[in-house]
Amino acid sequence: MPDRADRRIPTGVWAAAGASTLLLVAMSPRYGFHRDEFYFLMTGRRLDWGYVDQPPLTAVVARVAETIGGVSPAALRLIPAVAVGVTVLLASSMARRFGGGTTAQVFAACAMGGSGVLLGEGHLLSTAVLDFALSTATLWLIVAILDGADPRWWMAVGTIVGVGLQNKHTMFFLAAALLVGLVLTSRATLRGRWPWIGAGIALAIWLPDLWWQARNDWPQFEMAAALRDGGDGPVAFLLLQPALLSLVFAVPAAVGLWWLLRSSAAETWRSIGVAYLVLVVLYLASGGKPYYVAPMYSALLAAGSLSFESLSTRARVGAGTAAAIGAVIGVLLTLPVLPEPSAGTLDATGELVETVGWPDLVDQVEAVYLSLPEGARQNATIFTASYGEAGAIDVLGEDRDLPEAHSGHNNY
C-alpha cells in the first residue's frame, strides 16, 4: 500500500493524462462542427438561467470559448480536452486512495484515458464531457472523505454537485445514488452538520436553474419523457456498457466493482460500488441513455487497477498489451482519424457523421435564397427540421446575409 503522505503524481500518470489531452487537441480541428456545438454556440449567444433541454453551464463555456478563440471547432473543444486530462488524473488519484501503488495508478490513468466513452465525449463540446469531469470530481471527493479527509470537504462536494446540476440534471441521479450507497454502508460519514451544509450549497448553486424551470412550466420533464420514449430499452442499455469501455477495459471495471462490493479490504469504499448499482437501476427505470452511467467507471477502473499490481510480470505484459489494444479501439471508433470522406466508417457512437456536410447544407440554402426575387428575399425566412440545421445556418451563414433560421426543435 502506498504511503498516504506521498501525494506525488507518478510520471506515467502525467504522461497518460497529457497524451489524452494532446490527442484530443490534435484531433479537434478535423472534420467540422457537431450539430450540438452549433446549438451550444447559439444558446451561448442567448444566455439564460435555463433552457428547455439543459441548464446553462455548457452554453456559458461555448460563449467563453467563442469570445476567446473565435468560431472554430478547435476553440470549442479545448476545454473538453482539458477536462479529459483532469478526469484521468482524478481516476488515478482514486486508485491511490484505494491503496494502489505507482503501477496501479498508471494503469488506472491509461484505462481511463484510453476508454472510448471518455475520448468520444472529450472530442466535442457537450454537456456529457463536463458532466464526466464534474461527476468524477464528486466521486474523488467522496472517496477522500471516506478515507478520513476533513468533514468540511463536504462543502467542496456541494459546490461541485451544484455546478454539475447547472450543467446536466443527471448529476441529481449520481448524488442520489451516492447518498443511498452511503446510507446503506457508511452512515457515520453523514453525521454532523457538514453534509447538510454541502447539500445547502448544492441547492443554492442550482436554484437559479430551478427557478427558470418553474417559471417555464418545467420543460425538462417533458424533455426527459421524450428521451425516454426514444430510448433503446433496458437490454441495449446493459449490452452497451462494455462498449463504452472499448470492450477491453470492461474487464478491470468489472473486477473493480466486485472488489468494491465483496473485498474486506474495500469495506471503507463499499458505498461506491453500491452507488454504481443504484445508478444503473435508476437509469433503467427512467429510460436513461447508456452513457449516463459512464462517469462511475472512473471509480470502478481505479478500483480494478489494484488487481494489476498482483499479476506476474508475464501477466502484466499481457494485460498491458490488452490495454493498448483497448486504447487503439477507443481512438479508432470515436475520433476522426480517417479522412473526412470516410467519416462514419468506424464511427461507433454515430456522432462523427454529425460533424460533416454542414457547409454543403448552408451552400444549398444560400443558393435557394439567392434564387428568390429581391423583393421576396426581404420577407423570406428559413425554417428547419432540427436545431442542428438551424444552428448550422445561423453560425456558418452569418457572413452570407442569410435570414435568421427558425425551428420547432428544443430551444429553437
RODO-2510 file (C-alpha; in nm, 4 decimals, decimal comma):
residues 412
     n   res          X          Y          Z
     1     m     0,0000     0,0000     0,0000
     2     p     0,1398     0,3442    -0,0874
     3     d     0,2329     0,5971     0,1760
     4     r    -0,0737     0,8196     0,2227
     5     a     0,1568     1,1158     0,2787
     6     d     0,3144     1,0681    -0,0632
     7     r     0,0885     1,2679    -0,2900
     8     r     0,3278     1,2884    -0,5820
     9     i     0,1692     1,2032    -0,9137
    10     p     0,3718     0,9343    -1,0952
    11     t     0,5326     1,0350    -1,4238
    12     g     0,3340     0,7677    -1,6069
    13     v     0,0083     0,9234    -1,4877
    14     w     0,1122     1,2664    -1,6129
    15     a     0,2063     1,1037    -1,9440
    16     a    -0,1327     0,9293    -1,9790
    17     a    -0,3291     1,2435    -1,8914
    18     g    -0,1144     1,4594    -2,1178
    19     a    -0,1363     1,2128    -2,4070
    20     s    -0,5162     1,2010    -2,3860
    21     t    -0,5428     1,5799    -2,3804
    22     l    -0,2898     1,6369    -2,6580
    23     l    -0,4523     1,3707    -2,8757
    24     l    -0,7885     1,5441    -2,8437
    25     v    -0,6347     1,8851    -2,9142
    26     a    -0,4690     1,7429    -3,2262
    27     m    -0,7979     1,5879    -3,3420
    28     s    -1,0121     1,8930    -3,2619
    29     p    -0,9765     2,0746    -3,5991
    30     r    -1,0581     1,7635    -3,8036
    31     y    -1,3950     1,7436    -3,9798
    32     g    -1,6212     2,0265    -3,8650
    33     f    -1,8681     2,1399    -3,6002
    34     h    -2,1020     1,8852    -3,4477
    35     r    -2,4711     1,9748    -3,4667
    36     d    -2,4799     2,0087    -3,0863
    37     e    -2,1874     2,2520    -3,0985
    38     f    -2,3842     2,4807    -3,3303
    39     y    -2,6648     2,4663    -3,0761
    40     f    -2,4357     2,5463    -2,7825
    41     l    -2,2888     2,8404    -2,9712
    42     m    -2,6368     2,9805    -3,0296
    43     t    -2,7523     2,9236    -2,6701
    44     g    -2,4262     3,0855    -2,5604
    45     r    -2,5252     3,3936    -2,7569
    46     r    -2,8615     3,3919    -2,5781
    47     l    -2,7532     3,3224    -2,2216
    48     d    -3,0236     3,2477    -1,9697
    49     w    -3,0574     3,0621    -1,6402
    50     g    -3,2035     2,7627    -1,8192
    51     y    -3,3209     2,6110    -2,1450
    52     v    -3,5895     2,3581    -2,2294
    53     d    -3,3327     2,0791    -2,2616
    54     q    -3,0400     2,1735    -2,0380
    55     p    -2,9069     2,4033    -1,7661
    56     p    -2,6809     2,6934    -1,8737
    57     l    -2,3207     2,5867    -1,7968
    58     t    -2,2294     2,4382    -2,1353
    59     a    -2,3755     2,7438    -2,3087
    60     v    -2,1548     2,9626    -2,0882
    61     v    -1,8493     2,7544    -2,1810
    62     a    -1,9362     2,7941    -2,5506
    63     r    -1,9699     3,1699    -2,5045
    64     v    -1,6300     3,1895    -2,3323
    65     a    -1,4652     2,9717    -2,5969
    66     e    -1,6093     3,1805    -2,8806
    67     t    -1,5101     3,5069    -2,7114
    68     i    -1,1505     3,3934    -2,6618
    69     g    -1,0869     3,1723    -2,9632
    70     g    -1,3475     3,2736    -3,2200
    71     v    -1,5885     3,0493    -3,4075
    72     s    -1,3956     2,7284    -3,4668
    73     p    -1,4192     2,3642    -3,3609
    74     a    -1,0683     2,3807    -3,2132
    75     a    -1,1632     2,6705    -2,9848
    76     l    -1,4794     2,4980    -2,8616
    77     r    -1,3007     2,1686    -2,7966
    78     l    -1,0066     2,2945    -2,5930
    79     i    -1,1913     2,2961    -2,2593
    80     p    -1,3308     1,9428    -2,3165
    81     a    -0,9775     1,8182    -2,3910
    82     v    -0,8502     1,9679    -2,0655
    83     a    -1,1499     1,8185    -1,8809
    84     v    -1,0476     1,4748    -2,0067
    85     g    -0,6942     1,5210    -1,8728
    86     v    -0,8316     1,6230    -1,5332
    87     t    -1,0623     1,3189    -1,5310
    88     v    -0,7657     1,0886    -1,5958
    89     l    -0,5715     1,2451    -1,3071
    90     l    -0,8670     1,2074    -1,0712
    91     a    -0,9177     0,8406    -1,1640
    92     s    -0,5510     0,7719    -1,0915
    93     s    -0,5745     0,9569    -0,7609
    94     m    -0,8703     0,7392    -0,6599
    95     a    -0,6567     0,4319    -0,7314
    96     r    -0,4013     0,5662    -0,4830
    97     r    -0,6734     0,6267    -0,2240
    98     f    -0,7913     0,2695    -0,2702
    99     g    -0,4409     0,1512    -0,1828
   100     g    -0,2805     0,1219    -0,5245
   101     g     0,0861     0,1928    -0,5803
   102     t     0,2524     0,3510    -0,8821
   103     t     0,1716     0,0594    -1,1131
   104     a    -0,1980     0,0658    -1,0254
   105     q    -0,2159     0,4433    -1,0603
   106     v    -0,0570     0,4370    -1,4046
   107     f    -0,2812     0,1523    -1,5189
   108     a    -0,5910     0,3400    -1,3968
   109     a    -0,4798     0,6503    -1,5858
   110     c    -0,4183     0,4542    -1,9065
   111     a    -0,7500     0,2689    -1,8795
   112     m    -0,9457     0,5873    -1,8163
   113     g    -0,7617     0,7875    -2,0818
   114     g    -0,7980     0,5123    -2,3402
   115     s    -1,1649     0,4354    -2,2850
   116     g    -1,3828     0,5021    -2,5855
   117     v    -1,6559     0,6818    -2,3940
   118     l    -1,4222     0,9428    -2,2458
   119     l    -1,2379     1,0007    -2,5741
   120     g    -1,5630     1,0246    -2,7686
   121     e    -1,7188     1,2686    -2,5253
   122     g    -1,3950     1,4649    -2,4930
   123     h    -1,3693     1,5244    -2,8671
   124     l    -1,6741     1,7535    -2,8661
   125     l    -1,8091     2,0331    -2,6525
   126     s    -2,1134     1,8828    -2,4844
   127     t    -2,2884     1,8573    -2,1515
   128     a    -2,1635     1,4970    -2,1347
   129     v    -1,7898     1,5671    -2,1139
   130     l    -1,8331     1,8358    -1,8482
   131     d    -2,0634     1,6005    -1,6576
   132     f    -1,7978     1,3277    -1,6754
   133     a    -1,5315     1,5547    -1,5246
   134     l    -1,7594     1,7039    -1,2571
   135     s    -1,9025     1,3635    -1,1617
   136     t    -1,5526     1,2160    -1,1340
   137     a    -1,4516     1,5090    -0,9138
   138     t    -1,7534     1,4350    -0,6925
   139     l    -1,6546     1,0687    -0,6666
   140     w    -1,2954     1,1660    -0,5848
   141     l    -1,4141     1,3905    -0,3017
   142     i    -1,6443     1,1221    -0,1592
   143     v    -1,3608     0,8685    -0,1686
   144     a    -1,1357     1,1177     0,0106
   145     i    -1,3989     1,1780     0,2806
   146     l    -1,4436     0,8033     0,3262
   147     d    -1,0656     0,7816     0,3566
   148     g    -1,0673     1,0214     0,6520
   149     a    -1,0456     1,3651     0,4928
   150     d    -1,1704     1,6671     0,6886
   151     p    -1,5564     1,6613     0,7009
   152     r    -1,5503     2,0202     0,5811
   153     w    -1,4738     1,8723     0,2394
   154     w    -1,8496     1,8225     0,2161
   155     m    -1,8638     2,1900     0,1220
   156     a    -1,6486     2,1101    -0,1826
   157     v    -1,8795     1,8190    -0,2644
   158     g    -2,1778     2,0534    -0,2522
   159     t    -2,0035     2,3066    -0,4725
   160     i    -1,9121     2,0510    -0,7398
   161     v    -2,2572     1,8912    -0,7324
   162     g    -2,4211     2,2337    -0,7606
   163     v    -2,2054     2,3291    -1,0578
   164     g    -2,2778     1,9885    -1,2099
   165     l    -2,6518     2,0479    -1,1740
   166     q    -2,6061     2,3742    -1,3633
   167     n    -2,4577     2,1651    -1,6451
   168     k    -2,6710     1,8499    -1,6609
   169     h    -2,9615     1,7389    -1,4461
   170     t    -2,8321     1,3800    -1,4385
   171     m    -2,5963     1,4964    -1,1620
   172     f    -2,9016     1,4664    -0,9364
   173     f    -2,9152     1,0905    -1,0036
   174     l    -2,5460     1,0499    -0,9214
   175     a    -2,5910     1,2408    -0,5961
   176     a    -2,8968     1,0297    -0,5088
   177     a    -2,7127     0,7048    -0,5839
   178     l    -2,4156     0,8092    -0,3710
   179     l    -2,6499     0,9074    -0,0882
   180     v    -2,8158     0,5646    -0,0980
   181     g    -2,4766     0,3954    -0,1008
   182     l    -2,3589     0,5964     0,1990
   183     v    -2,6794     0,5378     0,3956
   184     l    -2,6585     0,1627     0,3396
   185     t    -2,2879     0,1118     0,4104
   186     s    -2,1231     0,4242     0,5603
   187     r    -2,3918     0,6048     0,7569
   188     a    -2,1413     0,7515     1,0017
   189     t    -1,9960     0,9621     0,7201
   190     l    -2,3234     1,1545     0,7017
   191     r    -2,3296     1,2535     1,0683
   192     g    -2,2674     1,6116     1,1692
   193     r    -2,3545     1,9391     1,0069
   194     w    -2,1102     1,9396     0,7157
   195     p    -2,3039     1,7068     0,4806
   196     w    -2,6104     1,9252     0,5333
   197     i    -2,4093     2,2394     0,4661
   198     g    -2,2787     2,0782     0,1476
   199     a    -2,6336     1,9927     0,0409
   200     g    -2,7372     2,3529     0,1059
   201     i    -2,4518     2,4829    -0,1084
   202     a    -2,5528     2,2500    -0,3932
   203     l    -2,9148     2,3654    -0,3747
   204     a    -2,8146     2,7329    -0,3646
   205     i    -2,5996     2,6964    -0,6778
   206     w    -2,8736     2,5019    -0,8565
   207     l    -3,1534     2,7368    -0,7513
   208     p    -3,1399     2,9804    -1,0492
   209     d    -3,1970     2,6956    -1,2949
   210     l    -3,4764     2,5537    -1,0795
   211     w    -3,6352     2,8998    -1,0722
   212     w    -3,6155     2,9207    -1,4533
   213     q    -3,7663     2,5723    -1,4902
   214     a    -4,0525     2,6598    -1,2534
   215     r    -4,1266     2,9860    -1,4377
   216     n    -4,1446     2,7954    -1,7671
   217     d    -4,3652     2,5041    -1,6530
   218     w    -4,0821     2,2538    -1,6011
   219     p    -3,9994     2,1771    -1,9661
   220     q    -3,7191     1,9438    -1,8528
   221     f    -3,9795     1,6849    -1,7510
   222     e    -4,1279     1,6891    -2,0997
   223     m    -3,7770     1,6633    -2,2443
   224     a    -3,6953     1,3658    -2,0204
   225     a    -4,0164     1,1907    -2,1274
   226     a    -3,9285     1,2414    -2,4941
   227     l    -3,5795     1,0980    -2,4380
   228     r    -3,7280     0,8017    -2,2512
   229     d    -3,9747     0,7275    -2,5316
   230     g    -3,6934     0,7416    -2,7864
   231     g    -3,4577     0,5209    -2,5864
   232     d    -3,3225     0,1818    -2,6922
   233     g    -3,4596    -0,0095    -2,3944
   234     p    -3,3035    -0,1805    -2,0917
   235     v    -3,1403    -0,4682    -2,2835
   236     a    -2,9496    -0,2325    -2,5113
   237     f    -2,8606    -0,0174    -2,2096
   238     l    -2,6891    -0,3112    -2,0401
   239     l    -2,5280    -0,4560    -2,3524
   240     l    -2,3749    -0,1214    -2,4449
   241     q    -2,1976    -0,0762    -2,1118
   242     p    -1,8888    -0,2818    -2,2140
   243     a    -1,8767    -0,0959    -2,5459
   244     l    -1,8417     0,2336    -2,3585
   245     l    -1,5130     0,0988    -2,2220
   246     s    -1,3773    -0,0199    -2,5580
   247     l    -1,4704    -0,3765    -2,4521
   248     v    -1,1205    -0,4413    -2,3136
   249     f    -1,1488    -0,2027    -2,0186
   250     a    -1,4802    -0,3569    -1,9166
   251     v    -1,2742    -0,6344    -1,7544
   252     p    -1,0872    -0,4161    -1,4995
   253     a    -1,4089    -0,2216    -1,4389
   254     a    -1,5936    -0,5453    -1,3552
   255     v    -1,3051    -0,6549    -1,1317
   256     g    -1,3184    -0,3152    -0,9608
   257     l    -1,6923    -0,3423    -0,8996
   258     w    -1,6502    -0,6906    -0,7494
   259     w    -1,3654    -0,5667    -0,5277
   260     l    -1,5688    -0,2720    -0,4027
   261     l    -1,8682    -0,4908    -0,3224
   262     r    -1,7036    -0,8071    -0,1891
   263     s    -1,3477    -0,7471    -0,0703
   264     s    -1,2909    -0,6972     0,3013
   265     a    -1,0132    -0,4555     0,2061
   266     a    -1,2700    -0,2351     0,0305
   267     e    -1,5174    -0,2091     0,3180
   268     t    -1,4411     0,1623     0,3564
   269     w    -1,5451     0,2319    -0,0018
   270     r    -1,8291    -0,0197    -0,0412
   271     s    -2,0741     0,2665    -0,0863
   272     i    -1,9139     0,3472    -0,4236
   273     g    -1,9913     0,0000    -0,5586
   274     v    -2,3464     0,0180    -0,4207
   275     a    -2,3911     0,3608    -0,5793
   276     y    -2,2982     0,2204    -0,9207
   277     l    -2,5664    -0,0489    -0,8941
   278     v    -2,8235     0,2031    -0,7714
   279     l    -2,7401     0,4378    -1,0591
   280     v    -2,7829     0,1605    -1,3159
   281     v    -3,1237     0,0735    -1,1672
   282     l    -3,2296     0,4398    -1,1674
   283     y    -3,1436     0,4815    -1,5345
   284     l    -3,3021     0,1505    -1,6317
   285     a    -3,6223     0,2615    -1,4590
   286     s    -3,6189     0,6124    -1,6056
   287     g    -3,5095     0,5226    -1,9582
   288     g    -3,1720     0,6959    -1,9367
   289     k    -2,9169     0,6716    -2,2139
   290     p    -2,6370     0,4128    -2,1780
   291     y    -2,3610     0,6728    -2,1407
   292     y    -2,5314     0,8427    -1,8448
   293     v    -2,3701     0,5944    -1,6062
   294     a    -2,0240     0,6331    -1,7632
   295     p    -1,8716     0,8687    -1,5004
   296     m    -1,8960     0,5904    -1,2410
   297     y    -1,6411     0,3929    -1,4417
   298     s    -1,3663     0,6264    -1,3268
   299     a    -1,4059     0,4804    -0,9762
   300     l    -1,4529     0,1232    -1,0978
   301     l    -1,1422     0,1376    -1,3163
   302     a    -0,9475     0,2889    -1,0273
   303     a    -1,0526     0,0002    -0,8036
   304     g    -0,9899    -0,2598    -1,0726
   305     s    -0,6380    -0,1312    -1,1308
   306     l    -0,5305    -0,2700    -0,7939
   307     s    -0,5509    -0,6245    -0,9309
   308     f    -0,2939    -0,5298    -1,1963
   309     e    -0,0279    -0,4992    -0,9271
   310     s    -0,0787    -0,8566    -0,8088
   311     l    -0,0168    -1,0030    -1,1554
   312     s     0,3064    -1,1760    -1,2521
   313     t     0,5429    -0,9965    -1,4884
   314     r     0,4224    -1,2076    -1,7777
   315     a     0,0568    -1,1433    -1,6929
   316     r     0,1260    -0,7696    -1,6638
   317     v     0,2712    -0,7692    -2,0137
   318     g    -0,0415    -0,9412    -2,1412
   319     a    -0,2727    -0,7039    -1,9550
   320     g    -0,0712    -0,4052    -2,0734
   321     t    -0,0922    -0,5264    -2,4317
   322     a    -0,4679    -0,5713    -2,3973
   323     a    -0,4941    -0,2194    -2,2549
   324     a    -0,3006    -0,0800    -2,5518
   325     i    -0,5373    -0,2617    -2,7870
   326     g    -0,8323    -0,1176    -2,5954
   327     a    -0,6942     0,2329    -2,6288
   328     v    -0,6445     0,1857    -3,0047
   329     i    -1,0017     0,0596    -3,0342
   330     g    -1,1228     0,3643    -2,8412
   331     v    -0,9322     0,6017    -3,0702
   332     l    -1,0417     0,4350    -3,3944
   333     l    -1,4087     0,4125    -3,3021
   334     t    -1,4617     0,7570    -3,1512
   335     l    -1,2131     1,0032    -3,3048
   336     p    -1,1858     1,1422    -3,6620
   337     v    -0,8668     0,9556    -3,7552
   338     l    -0,9838     0,8656    -4,1074
   339     p    -1,0084     1,1172    -4,3952
   340     e    -1,3331     1,3131    -4,3925
   341     p    -1,4920     1,1252    -4,6865
   342     s    -1,4681     0,8108    -4,4703
   343     a    -1,6473     0,9656    -4,1718
   344     g    -1,8772     0,7120    -4,0166
   345     t    -1,6851     0,4068    -4,1369
   346     l    -1,5589     0,3282    -3,7858
   347     d    -1,7987     0,5572    -3,6009
   348     a    -1,9169     0,3533    -3,3014
   349     t    -2,1181     0,6386    -3,1491
   350     g    -2,2761     0,7805    -3,4628
   351     e    -2,1514     1,1262    -3,3624
   352     l    -1,8708     1,1737    -3,6157
   353     v    -2,1126     1,1689    -3,9085
   354     e    -2,2825     1,4651    -3,7411
   355     t    -1,9648     1,6716    -3,7928
   356     v    -1,9546     1,6599    -4,1738
   357     g    -2,1691     1,8065    -4,4501
   358     w    -2,2885     2,1228    -4,2766
   359     p    -2,1149     2,3692    -4,5146
   360     d    -2,2841     2,1918    -4,8067
   361     l    -2,6222     2,2342    -4,6385
   362     v    -2,5631     2,6061    -4,5914
   363     d    -2,4465     2,6380    -4,9539
   364     q    -2,7700     2,4772    -5,0745
   365     v    -2,9854     2,7010    -4,8562
   366     e    -2,7954     3,0081    -4,9742
   367     a    -2,8425     2,9067    -5,3396
   368     v    -3,2185     2,8770    -5,2913
   369     y    -3,2328     3,2070    -5,1034
   370     l    -3,0375     3,3913    -5,3753
   371     s    -3,2618     3,2417    -5,6438
   372     l    -3,5592     3,4299    -5,5000
   373     p    -3,6570     3,7676    -5,6466
   374     e    -3,5024     4,0501    -5,4476
   375     g    -3,8402     4,1607    -5,3181
   376     a    -3,9229     3,8121    -5,1952
   377     r    -3,5944     3,7850    -5,0058
   378     q    -3,6971     4,0708    -4,7780
   379     n    -3,9868     3,8636    -4,6429
   380     a    -3,8197     3,5211    -4,6639
   381     t    -3,7483     3,3099    -4,3600
   382     i    -3,5655     2,9818    -4,3136
   383     f    -3,7405     2,7019    -4,1269
   384     t    -3,5564     2,3801    -4,0428
   385     a    -3,6428     2,0396    -3,9010
   386     s    -3,3789     2,0363    -3,6261
   387     y    -3,1678     2,2584    -3,4042
   388     g    -2,8593     2,1257    -3,5833
   389     e    -2,9754     2,2561    -3,9206
   390     a    -3,0885     2,5867    -3,7706
   391     g    -2,7623     2,6249    -3,5808
   392     a    -2,5534     2,5492    -3,8883
   393     i    -2,7336     2,8186    -4,0857
   394     d    -2,7047     3,0738    -3,8058
   395     v    -2,3354     3,0046    -3,7396
   396     l    -2,1956     2,9238    -4,0841
   397     g    -2,4348     3,1531    -4,2678
   398     e    -2,3972     3,4652    -4,0558
   399     d    -2,1458     3,6161    -4,3023
   400     r    -2,3672     3,5397    -4,6009
   401     d    -2,6556     3,7739    -4,5146
   402     l    -2,8954     3,4830    -4,4731
   403     p    -3,2092     3,5364    -4,2645
   404     e    -3,2070     3,4012    -3,9113
   405     a    -3,3070     3,0347    -3,9002
   406     h    -3,6115     2,9050    -3,7154
   407     s    -3,7062     2,5586    -3,5967
   408     g    -3,9519     2,3861    -3,3671
   409     h    -3,6783     2,1719    -3,2143
   410     n    -3,5678     2,2066    -2,8496
   411     n    -3,4893     2,5656    -2,7506
   412     y    -3,5255     2,6911    -3,1076
***
